[in-house]
Amino acid sequence: MELAGALQLGELAAAFAALPVFPLFDLAYFIVSVLYLKYEPGAVEMSRRSPFASWLCAMLHCFGSYILADLLLGESPLHYFSNNSSVVLATAVWYLIFFCPMDLFYKCVSFLPLKLVFVAMKEVVRVRKIAAGVHHAHHHGWFVMMATGWVKGSGVALMSNFEQLLRGVWKPETNEILHMSFPTKASLYGTLLFTLQQTRWLPISEANLIFFFTMFMIVCKVFMTATHSHASPFAPVEDFICPVFFGSVSSGHTSHHHDQHGASHDVSHPPPPPPAKSKEELNEGTRKRKAKKAE
């Protein structure tokens, strides 16, 4: 029974890995990506003021991962735009979300139950892109494999500052490398797993890894979207491991503060307070004041 179950699971994983992502899964990916663009402050006003800039931002949200990956591998960043079907589909999604009369299309796709389905389908595409990026760069060494898979999975997040410039916004504090979101971290960890699998260090088939990691991403992203949560599932593990290997930021800052505080005391010492008077001295002073009043 266990062998039969393993064979059925392997067949399911293989069928899932061979499932084509175009057009349905790509459509869901484009819908969610452009929805996130519309959520950005000032995005709607920009689409009315400069439709071309809005379209460019939408294309970055949809194809930013391919652009970055092509740049890393020394290929043309416009290479993926030769895929006419995908570009036309993404353009149609952008137009309907921003310019559909009475926002009918936007209201339909942003309806939470339907949006959760699109979010789940987008994670299918994300994991496929990570696996494809690692496989595409497997002749270039581990670091290139991980870098390519990471940018394939992170999408426009790593290009967020450049995309903001197209919208006339400059927020360097929102750098994705400094403040990684859950999809960016998950893409990095997933890239590590797929790299280990490609180099035969992880004893699992690529189809099984795609299946299990996709299920993990779907569960996490659907839960986070449904609950409007930004908490990372990796936070408990990171809070335990990072202080051990990389030190604690708060403790280092506190010790530095104490060092500076101690140094300042070494430079200037305030005079000590006068010693408190004893009870006998206080009584003697009171008697003297009474004697002066009597005189």
Backbone as a ProteinNet text record, in pm:
[ID]
protein_1_A
[PRIMARY]
MELAGALQLGELAAAFAALPVFPLFDLAYFIVSVLYLKYEPGAVEMSRRSPFASWLCAMLHCFGSYILADLLLGESPLHYFSNNSSVVLATAVWYLIFFCPMDLFYKCVSFLPLKLVFVAMKEVVRVRKIAAGVHHAHHHGWFVMMATGWVKGSGVALMSNFEQLLRGVWKPETNEILHMSFPTKASLYGTLLFTLQQTRWLPISEANLIFFFTMFMIVCKVFMTATHSHASPFAPVEDFICPVFFGSVSSGHTSHHHDQHGASHDVSHPPPPPPAKSKEELNEGTRKRKAKKAE
[TERTIARY]
82.3	0	85.7	195.5	282.3	349.8	391.9	454.8	354.9	231.8	129.5	99.1	94.8	70.6	183.6	308.2	422.9	420.5	382.6	374.4	265	150.9	42.8	83.4	153.1	199.9	302	390.4	487.1	421.2	320.2	247.8	172.8	113	44.2	140.9	257.9	357.6	407.8	428.2	475	370.2	242.7	136.3	122.4	138.4	129.4	243.3	364.7	480.6	470.3	398.5	383.4	262.6	188.7	69.7	110	54.5	92.5	39	119.7	79.6	12.8	29.6	-34.4	-155.6	-271.4	-292.5	-353.1	-412.2	-491.5	-406.8	-297.4	-215.4	-143.9	-99.5	-39.2	-141.5	-265.3	-370.4	-390.1	-394.3	-407.9	-286.8	-168.1	-45.9	-53.2	-97.4	-107.5	-214	-325.9	-433.5	-386.1	-323.7	-277.6	-167.2	-77.5	32.6	-19.5	-113.8	-167.6	-257.5	-323.1	-401	-310.5	-193.8	-100.2	-50.8	-37.4	0.2	-108.3	-234	-344.2	-357	-314.6	-318.7	-216.6	-115.4	-12.6	-71.2	-31.4	-84	-48.3	-147.8	-126.6	-124.8	-142.4	-136.6	-254.4	-372.8	-491	-477.7	-433.5	-415.3	-310.3	-203.8	-99.1	-153.9	-242.6	-297.1	-380.7	-441.7	-518.3	-425.7	-324	-233.3	-133.8	-83.2	15.9	-9.1	-98.4	-128.4	-6.7	85.7	203	291.5	311.1	390.2	321.1	188.8	114	130.1	126.9	145.1	284.1	387.3	523.3	534.8	474.1	477.2	407.6	294.8	223.8	309.1	380.7	466.5	582	632.3	735.8	680.9	558.9	498.2	476.6	446.8	418.8	544.6	643.6	760.1	892.4	889	1012.9	1111	1059.8	1148.6	1226.3	1159.3	1228.1	1333.6	1301.6	1396.9	1523.8	1508.5	1625.5	1706.3	1637.9	1708.7	1787.6	1728.7	1801	1923.9	1911.6	2026.8	2137.9	2102.4	2203.9	2277.1	2205.1	2265.1	2322.1	2326.3	2385.9	2300.3	2170.3	2080.1	2004	1932.2	1858.5	1743.4	1729	1616.8	1481.5	1480.5	1355.3	1323.3	1401.6	1385.8	1245.5	1193.5	1063.6	949.4	970.5	863.9	840.4	922.6	894.7	781.7	741.3	628	499.6	448.3	335.6	211	183.7	62.1	61.3	173.6	179.6	169	236.5	232.4	91.7	25.1	-112	-206.1	-188.6	-273.2	-251.5	-125.7	-97.1	-149.5	-138.9	-190.2	-342.3	-410.1	-555.7	-596.9	-524.4	-553.5	-532.7	-421.1	-395	-507.2	-549.8	-653.2	-785.5	-822.9	-950.5	-949.5	-838.2	-832.6	-834	-771.3	-762.3	-871.7	-923.2	-1011.1	-1145.8	-1176.9	-1307.6	-1418.1	-1526.7	-1635.1	-1688.3	-1704.5	-1756.1	-1669.8	-1547.3	-1453.6	-1511.3	-1588.9	-1654.1	-1552.9	-1454	-1354.9	-1273.8	-1235.2	-1158.6	-1238.8	-1366.6	-1450.5	-1466.9	-1474.1	-1488.9	-1362.7	-1246.8	-1123.2	-1072.3	-1113.6	-1071.8	-1168.7	-1277.6	-1368	-1289.9	-1285.3	-1188.9	-1189.3	-1303	-1295.8	-1232.8	-1266.2	-1206.5	-1059.7	-1028.7	-889.7	-800.9	-852.3	-773.2	-739.4	-831.1	-802.9	-690.6	-695.4	-589.5	-455.1	-457.3	-333.3	-271.3	-354.2	-303.1	-244.5	-312.1	-262.8	-133	-120	4.1	123	102.7	213.4	257.5	165.8	204.5	304.5	275.9	366.5	499	494.1	617	713.5	662.5	750.6	804.1	720.6	769.5	883.2	869.9	973.8	1103.8	1092.9	1213.2	1284.2	1207.3	1267	1327.1	1256.2	1307.8	1433.9	1437.7	1556.1	1678.3	1661.3	1774.3	1820	1725	1761.1	1830	1784.4	1841.4	1986.6	2022	2157.4	2243.4	2206.2	2277.2	2418.5	2455.2	2592	2683.4	2629.3	2706.5	2751.5	2731.6	2774.8	2660	2684.4	2579.8	2527.7	2619.3	2575.6	2487.3	2525.5	2444.7	2310.4	2310.6	2184.8	2090.8	2144.3	2060.8	2015.2	2105.8	2068	1958.9	1971.7	1871.9	1737	1738.8	1613.4	1547.7	1630.4	1575.3	1504.7	1569.9	1506.4	1386.4	1389.7	1273.1	1152.3	1176.7	1066.1	1023.2	1116.6	1083.7	1006.5	1014	936.8	984	887.2	919.9	966.3	959.1	995.8	1138.7	1230.9	1369.5	1390.5	1291	1298.8	1204.4	1163.1	1060.6	1104	1231.6	1276.4	1273.3	1311.4	1305.7	1161.2	1072.9	931.6	870	912.1	862.6	906.5	1028.1	1074.5	984.7	936.6	845.7	715.4	677.8	556.6	585.1	710.9	745.7	762.1	794.7	809.7	950.5	1011.9	1145.1	1143.1	1147.5	1145.9	1257.5	1380.9	1491.8	1479.9	1402.8	1388.1	1304.6	1236.2	1155.8	1235.6	1367	1451	1419.8	1388.9	1346.9	1459.7	1583.8	1696	1707.5	1681	1691.9	1572.1	1455.3	1332.7	1260.2	1300	1244.6	1102.4	1015.3	880.6	880.9	766.9	759.8	787.1	727.7	758.3	906.5	973.7	1115.9	1197.7	1168	1239.6	1208.4	1081.9	1043.6	1109.7	1120	1187.5	1334.9	1396.5	1538	1556.8	1473.5	1485.2	1448.5	1346.6	1310	1419.9	1486.4	1598.2	1709.9	1735.9	1837.5	1800.3	1672.6	1628.4	1642.6	1600.5	1609.1	1754.2	1840.4	1982.3	2043.2	2008.1	2057	2002.2	1879.7	1821.6	1891	1918.8	1984	2126.2	2193.8	2331.9	2340.3	2226.4	2217.7	2252.4	2243.3	2265.5	2135.8	2022.6	1892.3	1826	1810.3	1759.7	1608.1	1563.1	1421.6	1410.8	1306.6	1290	1242	1270.8	1229.6	1077.4	1006.8	860.7	804	858	811	842.3	961.2	997.1	906.1	877.4	784.7	648.2	600.6	468	462.3	555.7	550.8	577	672.5	700	585	519.3	402.3	289.9	266.2	162.5	193.5	320.7	360.9	334.3	372	351.5	202.6	123.3	-20.2	-83.9	-52.8	-111.8	-72.9	55.1	101.4	40.4	45.3	-2.9	-153.6	-228	-373.7	-412.5	-346.2	-375.7	-341.8	-225.8	-185.3	-277.7	-322	-413.1	-550.8	-599	-732.2	-737.5	-629.2	-626.1	-561.8	-519.9	-451.9	-330.4	-257	-141.5	-13.6	83	215	323.5	283.1	380.1	438.4	569.4	636.3	633.7	599.1	606	747.8	847.1	986.1	1034.8	954.9	1001.2	1044	967.9	1013.9	1149.4	1170.2	1298.7	1411	1383.3	1485.8	1520.8	1419.4	1445.5	1530.7	1524.7	1606.4	1747.4	1757.8	1886.2	1973.6	1912.7	1993.3	2073.5	2017.7	2102.5	2219.4	2203.8	2311.5	2427.6	2396.5	2501	2543	2453.2	2483.4	2473.4	2443.6	2435.2	2300.9	2276.1	2150.1	2171	2085.2	2097.6	2072.8	1969.2	1931.4	2038.4	2096.7	2198.2	2324.5	2362.8	2480.3	2461.5	2340.8	2312.3	2312.7	2258.7	2252	2390.8	2477.6	2613.2	2690.3	2668.8	2735.2	2690.2	2561.1	2507.5	2568	2581.6	2639.1	2785.6	2857.4	2998	3013.7	2930.8	2937.4	2899.6	2800.4	2755.9	2865.9	2935.8	3044.5	3160.8	3188.5	3298	3269.5	3144.1	3110	3128.5	3103.9	3125.5	3272.9	3356	3500.1	3552.1	3491.8	3540.4	3498.3	3372.1	3323.2	3251.8	3297	3236.8	3161.7	3033	2960.2	2997.4	2995.1	3031.7	2935	2986.2	2897.9	2806.8	2687.5	2596.8	2651.5	2619.2	2669.5	2613.3	2691.9	2644.3	2526	2437.3	2319.3	2359.5	2294.9	2323.5	2259.4	2327.5	2273.9	2163.1	2091.9	1979.3	2026.5	2145	2196.1	2230.3	2291.4	2327	2202.5	2096.3	1971.1	1911.2	1914.8	1860.9	1942.2	2075.2	2162.8	2135	2112.4	2081.1	1947.9	1850.8	1719.9	1730.3	1809.5	1826	1893.8	1992.1	2061.5	1967.5	1879.9	1786.1	1687.1	1641.9	1548.6	1615.8	1745.3	1816.7	1831.7	1860.6	1873.2	1742.9	1630.6	1500.1	1469.6	1507.8	1482.3	1563.8	1692.1	1775.1	1718.5
-120.8	0	125.9	124.2	241.6	264	155.7	167.9	220.3	170.1	218.1	365.6	404.7	546.4	634.2	587.9	665.1	678	568.1	574.2	670.3	668.4	760.6	905.1	929.9	1065.2	1110.2	1018.2	1053.7	1083.3	1007.5	1033.5	1166.5	1194.5	1322.3	1439.4	1426.7	1533.7	1551.7	1441.1	1451.3	1516	1478.7	1540.9	1688.4	1722.7	1864.2	1945.5	1889.4	1961.2	1980.1	1888.9	1899.7	1984.2	2034.5	2114.1	2245.5	2278.7	2406.3	2525.9	2632.1	2751.2	2856.7	2846.6	2942	2874.4	2943.8	3083.2	3104.3	2999.8	3022.5	3070	3001	3039.2	3171.9	3192.5	3322.1	3434.5	3408.6	3509.3	3547	3447.7	3475.6	3554.2	3517.9	3588.8	3736.1	3762.5	3900.3	3977.3	3913.7	3980.8	4023.4	3932.2	3965.3	4071.3	4060.6	4157.2	4297.6	4311.2	4443.3	4495.1	4404	4445.8	4511.8	4452.4	4510.9	4646.6	4662.1	4793	4895.7	4858.1	4952.3	4989.5	4901.9	4932.2	5038.3	5060.1	5157.7	5298.5	5383	5519.7	5598.5	5661.2	5744	5668.6	5535.6	5458.1	5489.1	5507.3	5536.5	5673.4	5772.3	5906.2	5905.5	5827.7	5820.9	5757.7	5658.7	5594.4	5691.9	5789	5890.5	5998.2	6032.2	6138.4	6090.5	5967.6	5913.3	5764.2	5728.2	5585.1	5502.5	5561.5	5485.3	5448.8	5543.9	5513.1	5405.3	5412.9	5310.2	5173.9	5170.3	5043.9	4987.8	5074.2	5027.7	4967.3	5032.7	4979.3	4843.4	4832.7	4704.4	4595.6	4627.7	4528.3	4488.5	4583	4547.5	4453.8	4479.7	4391.7	4251.5	4243.5	4112.9	4041.1	4115.9	4053.5	4097.5	4163.5	4211.2	4099.4	3982.6	3870.5	3823.8	3821.2	3779.4	3882.6	4010.5	4116.4	4104.7	4088.2	4076.7	3951	3840.6	3716.4	3727.2	3789.9	3807.3	3896.1	3999.1	4086.1	4009.3	3924.9	3847.9	3750.4	3694.9	3595.1	3656	3788.5	3854.6	3850.5	3836.8	3835.6	3967.5	3986.1	4110.3	4118.8	4231.8	4245.1	4249.8	4270.6	4272.7	4137.8	4036.3	3906.9	3850.1	3860.3	3798.7	3872.2	3999.7	4075.3	4027.1	3935.5	3873.9	3772	3738.8	3649	3731.6	3741.7	3830.8	3794.2	3666.8	3623.9	3671.1	3655.7	3696.6	3847.8	3921.8	4068.1	4119.5	4063.6	4106.1	4072.7	3954.3	3914.8	4006.8	4037.7	4127.6	4267.8	4313.6	4446.1	4451.6	4344.7	4340	4343.2	4271.6	4272.8	4412.2	4477.4	4614.5	4708.2	4702.2	4794.5	4770.4	4645.5	4616.1	4655.3	4636.6	4671	4821.3	4896.6	5041.5	5119.9	5069.3	5151.5	5087.5	4974.2	4913	5003.9	5025.9	5113.2	5066.2	5165.4	5142.5	5045.2	5024.8	4934.8	4795	4749.1	4618.9	4504.9	4508.2	4400.7	4402.7	4521.3	4532.7	4481.7	4515.7	4470.5	4319.4	4261.2	4114.8	4042.9	4083.7	4010.6	4040.8	4152.5	4183.6	4128.6	4063.9	3995.2	3885	3887.3	3807.8	3658.9	3589.1	3445.6	3420.1	3504.6	3487.6	3528	3630.5	3675.3	3568.5	3495.1	3388.8	3279.4	3252.3	3154	3203.8	3331.9	3388.9	3388.9	3418.9	3418.9	3279.5	3177.4	3039.8	3005	3045.2	3015.5	3091.2	3210.6	3285.7	3214.1	3150.9	3080.3	2959.9	2900.4	2791.9	2844	2960.2	3019.4	3057.9	3113	3155.2	3038.4	2926.6	2811.5	2755.4	2753.7	2707.6	2796.6	2925.9	3018.9	2998	2972.5	2945.7	2821.3	2714.4	2589.2	2607.5	2681.3	2703.1	2788.5	2889.4	2974.3	2898.3	2813.3	2732.9	2634.4	2570.9	2473.4	2541.3	2661.9	2732.5	2771.3	2798.3	2846.2	2737.7	2610	2506	2482.7	2536.5	2522.9	2636.4	2733.6	2852.9	2855.3	2749.6	2749.3	2776.6	2744.7	2754.1	2896.2	2992	3129	3182.2	3157.2	3205.2	3133.1	3005.9	2931.7	2992.1	3021.3	3078.3	3219.1	3299.6	3436.4	3437.7	3352	3347.5	3298.2	3192.2	3142.7	3242	3313.5	3411.2	3524.9	3583.7	3695.4	3647.4	3522.7	3470.1	3459.8	3424.4	3409.8	3538	3631.4	3754.4	3853.8	3841	3932	4075.4	4166.1	4308.7	4358.5	4273.8	4320.9	4373.9	4303.7	4349.4	4471.4	4504.9	4623.7	4732.5	4722.1	4813	4959.1	4987.6	5126.6	5183	5101.5	5147.4	5166.1	5074.6	5087	5209.4	5242.5	5363.2	5488.5	5486.8	5602.8	5628.4	5521.9	5539.9	5606.7	5586.1	5649.6	5783.5	5830.1	5958.5	5954.5	5838.3	5821	5771.3	5826.3	5781.6	5749.2	5618.9	5574.1	5472.6	5519.9	5424.1	5337.7	5382.8	5302.4	5176.6	5168.6	5050.4	4947.4	4955.9	4862.1	4719.1	4634	4497.4	4413.2	4446.6	4370.7	4397	4522.7	4557.4	4507.4	4510.6	4470.1	4368.7	4243.1	4140.8	4104.9	4098.3	4049.3	3896.8	3838.1	3692.3	3629.2	3677.4	3614.7	3619.1	3729.4	3738.9	3639.1	3629.1	3531.5	3389	3362.5	3228	3190.9	3287.4	3260.5	3229.4	3299.2	3273.5	3133.9	3097.6	2964.9	2855.8	2882.9	2785.8	2767.5	2876.3	2867.7	2781.1	2795	2710.6	2563	2531.7	2392.3	2338.3	2417.6	2371.2	2361.3	2447.2	2437.9	2309.6	2278.9	2154	2033.2	2042.5	1931	1913.8	2025.2	2017.9	1964.6	1992.7	1947.4	1813.8	1745.4	1611.4	1606.8	1720	1721.1	1698	1714.4	1693.2	1574	1461.6	1339.2	1341.6	1420.6	1429.2	1466.1	1419.5	1452.7	1596.8	1654.3	1792.9	1806.2	1706.1	1712.7	1712.8	1628.1	1624.8	1755.5	1810.1	1936.5	2048.8	2052.9	2154.7	2140.3	2017.4	1993.4	2037.9	1992.6	2021.1	2169.1	2229	2370.4	2458.3	2419	2493.4	2486.9	2369.3	2356.1	2445	2447.2	2533.4	2680.8	2725.4	2864.4	2899	2807.5	2833.1	2850.3	2759.6	2767.1	2897.6	2932.7	3054.6	3179.9	3192.3	3314.5	3328.6	3219.2	3228.3	3267.4	3208.3	3244	3390.2	3436.1	3574.2	3672.3	3639	3727.4	3729.2	3614.4	3606.2	3679.4	3675.1	3738.5	3877.3	3922.8	4052.2	4060.8	3951.8	3944.1	3965.3	4032	4051.8	3978.2	3900	3825.6	3710.7	3697	3593.6	3460.6	3351.1	3219	3180.3	3245.2	3214.6	3287.9	3381.5	3467.2	3388.1	3287.6	3215.7	3148.1	3087.3	3020	3123.5	3233.6	3337	3401.9	3423.6	3484.4	3394.5	3263.3	3170.7	3155.3	3148.5	3118.9	3243.4	3354.8	3474.2	3526.4	3537.9	3584.9	3492.5	3362.2	3267.4	3286	3301.3	3307.4	3450.4	3547.7	3684	3787.2	3745.3	3839.6	3908.9	3972.2	4043.1	4191.7	4253	4396.2	4477.4	4440.6	4520.4	4513.4	4393.7	4382.2	4458.6	4451.2	4525.6	4674.3	4720	4863.1	4906.7	4820.5	4857	4864.4	4765.1	4767.5	4886.9	4922	5039.6	5164.6	5169.7	5285.4	5294.3	5176.6	5177.1	5214.9	5171.2	5208.5	5358.3	5419.2	5563.8	5633.9	5578	5638.9	5632	5513.9	5500.1	5591.3	5610.3	5698.2	5841.8	5882.6	6019.5	6040.7	5936.6	5948.6	5956.2	5889.6	5897.4	6037.4	6108.6	6242	6344.5	6344	6446	6376.9	6406	6348.2	6457.5	6446.5	6549.2	6540.6	6653.3	6652.1	6566.5	6491.1	6405.3	6489.6	6441.4	6517.9	6527.7	6635	6650.3	6540.6	6496.9	6390.5	6436.3	6342.6	6376.9	6403	6499.6	6534.9	6434.8	6414	6321.3	6388.2	6307.1	6359	6456.5	6426.3	6515.8	6652.3	6653.2	6781.3	6863	6795.9	6867.2	6927.5	6851	6904.4	7021.4	7014.1	7124.3	7250.2	7237	7353	7414.2	7331.4	7383.6	7462.6	7413.4	7483.9	7617.6	7625.8	7753.1	7855.9	7810.6	7905.1	7957.1	7871.3	7916.2	8014	7988.5	8079.8	8216.5	8221	8350.3	8424.9	8354.1	8419.4	8476.9	8401.1	8449.5	8574.7	8578.7	8699.5	8817.8
0	0	0	80.7	85.2	-50.2	-114.3	-245.3	-348.2	-341.6	-435.1	-411.5	-283.3	-253.3	-302.6	-286.6	-334.2	-486	-554.1	-699.8	-745.5	-676.3	-712.6	-687.4	-574.7	-546.5	-650.4	-690.5	-793.5	-926.6	-960.1	-1084.3	-1077.6	-961.8	-945.3	-957.9	-893.3	-901.3	-1043.5	-1114.7	-1252.8	-1342.3	-1322.5	-1402	-1369.3	-1241	-1200.3	-1259.9	-1258.6	-1312.4	-1463	-1531.4	-1676.9	-1717.7	-1620.1	-1651.2	-1717.1	-1833.3	-1898.7	-1821.1	-1813	-1738.1	-1826.7	-1956.5	-2047.2	-2111	-2113.4	-2076.7	-1937.9	-1875.4	-1754.5	-1637	-1606.8	-1492.7	-1518	-1639.5	-1672.4	-1660.3	-1699.5	-1685.2	-1539.1	-1451.6	-1308.5	-1256.4	-1305.2	-1264.7	-1304.5	-1426.1	-1472.8	-1394.4	-1364.6	-1291	-1152.2	-1079.5	-944.9	-949.6	-1046.4	-1057.2	-1084.7	-1177.8	-1210.5	-1097.9	-1026.5	-909.3	-805.8	-780.8	-685.9	-734.5	-864.3	-917.7	-890.4	-910.1	-886.7	-739.7	-650.4	-507.2	-467.5	-550.7	-516.6	-515.1	-417.3	-412.2	-537.7	-597.2	-715.5	-846	-842.4	-966.4	-1057.8	-1001.7	-1083.9	-1148.3	-1071	-1127.5	-1237.8	-1218.5	-1321.1	-1448.8	-1436.4	-1556.4	-1638.8	-1574.8	-1648.3	-1705.8	-1628.6	-1670.8	-1775.5	-1758.3	-1851.2	-1869.3	-1961	-1981.7	-2022.2	-2097.1	-2140.5	-2021.7	-1928.8	-1808.8	-1725.2	-1717.4	-1644.9	-1711.2	-1841.7	-1913.2	-1889.8	-1892.6	-1866.2	-1726.6	-1628.2	-1492.5	-1486.3	-1557.9	-1560.2	-1624.2	-1730.3	-1794.2	-1702.4	-1623.5	-1526.7	-1419.8	-1376	-1276.4	-1333.5	-1459.9	-1521.7	-1568.1	-1618.3	-1681.8	-1621.1	-1505	-1443.8	-1412.7	-1375.8	-1343.9	-1466.9	-1582.4	-1705.8	-1747.2	-1729.6	-1765.5	-1682.6	-1549.8	-1462.7	-1492.9	-1516.1	-1545.8	-1676.3	-1778.1	-1904.7	-1886.7	-1804.7	-1778.6	-1707.6	-1611.4	-1539.9	-1631.6	-1728	-1817.6	-1945	-1952.5	-2068.4	-2192.2	-2175.2	-2289.2	-2297.6	-2406	-2423.9	-2324.3	-2252	-2158.1	-2226.8	-2358.7	-2433.9	-2496.6	-2460.2	-2524.8	-2502.5	-2381.3	-2353.8	-2423	-2457.8	-2523.4	-2666.8	-2714.7	-2844.5	-2835.5	-2711.6	-2690.1	-2702.2	-2822.7	-2848.5	-2768.5	-2754.1	-2684.4	-2539.5	-2471.5	-2331.3	-2316.8	-2403.9	-2395.6	-2423.5	-2523.9	-2554.3	-2438.9	-2380.8	-2268.1	-2148.4	-2115.6	-2004	-2031	-2155.1	-2190.5	-2175.9	-2216.5	-2202.7	-2056	-1971.9	-1828.5	-1771.6	-1808	-1760.9	-1801.8	-1926	-1973.2	-1900.4	-1882.8	-1818.6	-1671.4	-1603.2	-1460.5	-1439.8	-1528.9	-1509.2	-1580.7	-1692	-1775	-1806.5	-1749.6	-1773.4	-1717.3	-1791.5	-1742.7	-1607.7	-1518.4	-1382.7	-1301.6	-1345.5	-1275.6	-1257.3	-1352.6	-1338.7	-1330.3	-1420.6	-1420.1	-1290.4	-1246.5	-1121.9	-1002.6	-996.7	-885.6	-887	-1003.7	-1012.9	-967.5	-1020.2	-989.7	-849	-790.4	-653.7	-549.8	-593.2	-500.9	-431.4	-298.9	-223.4	-257.5	-261	-296.1	-432.7	-531.7	-664.1	-663.2	-587	-579.5	-516.9	-418.5	-356.4	-456.9	-548.2	-653.3	-742.3	-779.2	-863.3	-790.6	-661.5	-583.3	-581.7	-562.7	-564.3	-700.6	-807.3	-941.2	-970.1	-914.9	-935.4	-872.3	-756.8	-692.6	-774.2	-849.5	-940.1	-1042.7	-1098.5	-1197.5	-1132	-1010.5	-943.8	-926.2	-875.6	-851.1	-982.8	-1085.6	-1216.4	-1266.7	-1246.4	-1292.3	-1214.7	-1084.2	-1005	-1058.1	-1077.1	-1126.3	-1265.1	-1351.4	-1486.8	-1485.5	-1397.1	-1388.3	-1341.4	-1238.8	-1189.3	-1296.2	-1362.9	-1467.1	-1585	-1620.3	-1734.7	-1710.6	-1585.2	-1553.4	-1489.2	-1503	-1428.6	-1480	-1595.2	-1645.9	-1597.8	-1523.7	-1488	-1342.8	-1268.7	-1128.8	-1033.3	-905.8	-804.1	-786.8	-778.6	-750.2	-862.4	-986.4	-1098.9	-1102.2	-1069.7	-1063.8	-959.7	-841.5	-735.5	-769.4	-827.3	-862	-968.7	-1067.9	-1175.5	-1123.9	-1045.2	-989.7	-896.4	-819.8	-724.3	-796.3	-896.4	-967.2	-1049.2	-1094.4	-1165.7	-1072.9	-947.4	-854.3	-787.6	-769.6	-696.3	-780.3	-912.3	-996.4	-987	-983.3	-985.2	-849.2	-745	-611.2	-607.4	-674.4	-675.2	-763.4	-848	-932.5	-882.6	-756	-705	-711.4	-681.1	-684.9	-826.4	-924.6	-1063.7	-1108.4	-1067.6	-1103.2	-1038.7	-916.5	-850.1	-924.3	-979.3	-1055.8	-1176.7	-1240.9	-1353.6	-1310	-1184.5	-1131.5	-1066.5	-1074.5	-1015.7	-866.1	-812.4	-667.7	-639.1	-534.8	-495.7	-347.2	-314.7	-176.2	-156.6	-137.8	-122.8	1.4	101.5	222.2	198.3	82.6	51.4	-30	-25.3	-99	-56.2	-153.1	-123.1	-65.2	-97.2	-41.8	108.1	149.1	290.8	370.1	310.1	378.3	289.6	297.5	209.5	251.1	152.5	174.8	174	209.7	212	75.2	-36.1	-165.2	-202.1	-167.7	-199.8	-119.1	11.5	94.5	50.3	23	-17.6	-150.2	-240.7	-367.9	-345.3	-251.1	-221.2	-162.1	-66	-4.9	-105.4	-186.8	-289.6	-392.3	-427	-521.4	-465.2	-335.8	-272.3	-282.1	-258	-267.7	-409.8	-508.2	-646.7	-693	-640.8	-675.1	-618.2	-493	-434.4	-508.7	-555.5	-630.6	-766.4	-833.2	-964.1	-953.6	-842.7	-824.5	-752.5	-737.2	-679.1	-530.3	-461.8	-318.6	-241.3	-307.6	-245.1	-314.5	-243.6	-308.3	-328.3	-422.5	-455.5	-602.9	-666.5	-808	-822.8	-938.4	-962.3	-959.9	-1012.8	-1014	-872.6	-784.5	-646.3	-573.7	-598	-532.8	-580.1	-709.9	-761.7	-695.4	-683.4	-625.9	-479.6	-398.9	-255.5	-227	-297.6	-271.8	-320.6	-428.4	-474.6	-372.6	-314.7	-212.3	-91.6	-53.4	58.8	26.5	-91.1	-129.6	-138.9	-192.5	-205	-67.5	23.3	157.3	226.1	221	288.5	227.2	95.1	30.2	39.7	26.4	38.1	180.2	279.5	418.6	446.5	399.8	424.3	353.6	232.2	159.6	224.1	268	328.8	462.1	537.4	669.6	667.7	549	534.4	626.9	634.7	723.3	644.3	708.4	648.4	727.3	825.1	905.6	824	829.3	752.4	828	760.7	826.9	865.8	805.4	837.4	961.7	1014.6	1124.1	1247.9	1295.6	1415.9	1397.6	1280.9	1256.1	1244.6	1174.2	1157.4	1291.3	1376.5	1507.3	1595.6	1570.5	1648.7	1592	1458.8	1394.9	1380.6	1336.8	1305.3	1423.2	1545.7	1656.4	1685.9	1656	1684.7	1587	1458.4	1356.5	1321	1335	1290.7	1401.8	1522.4	1632.6	1637.8	1750.2	1772.1	1752.7	1673.1	1645.3	1770.2	1845.4	1962.4	2069.7	2093.7	2196.8	2160.4	2031.2	1987.7	1999.8	1965.1	1975.4	2120.2	2210.2	2350.7	2410.7	2378.4	2432.8	2381.5	2253.7	2199.2	2271.5	2302.8	2373.3	2511.9	2578.7	2712.6	2708.5	2603.2	2591.6	2578.8	2494	2477.7	2607.3	2677.4	2801.3	2905.4	2909.1	3004.1	2970.9	2839.4	2799.4	2839	2826.7	2863.5	3012.6	3094.6	3238.5	3270.5	3186.2	3210	3183.7	3090.8	3056.2	3159.3	3197.9	3290.6	3405.3	3529.2	3648	3721.7	3735.8	3811	3958.4	4028.5	4170.9	4249.7	4346.8	4426.4	4515	4544.9	4630.8	4772.5	4845.7	4983.5	5072.4	5170.1	5259	5342.9	5369.8	5448.9	5594.2	5655.9	5795.7	5890.2	6001.4	6101.6	6181.1	6261.3	6340.1	6446.7	6504.5	6608.7	6550.7	6427.9	6366.6	6335.6	6288.4	6259.6	6386.1	6496.5	6624	6673.9	6658	6702.2	6623.1	6490	6407.6	6446.7	6479.5	6520.2	6649.2	6746.8	6873.3	6852.2	6763.8	6738.6	6678.8	6580	6521.3	6623.7	6716.1	6820.4	6914.1	6945.7	7034.4	6972.5	6842.6	6773.3	6772.5	6753	6754.7	6893.7	6999.2	7135.5	7163.9	7117.4	7137.5	7062.1
[MASK]
+++++++++++++++++++++++++++++++++++++++++++++++++++++++++++++++++++++++++++++++++++++++++++++++++++++++++++++++++++++++++++++++++++++++++++++++++++++++++++++++++++++++++++++++++++++++++++++++++++++++++++++++++++++++++++++++++++++++++++++++++++++++++++++++++++++++++++++++++++++++++++++++++++++++

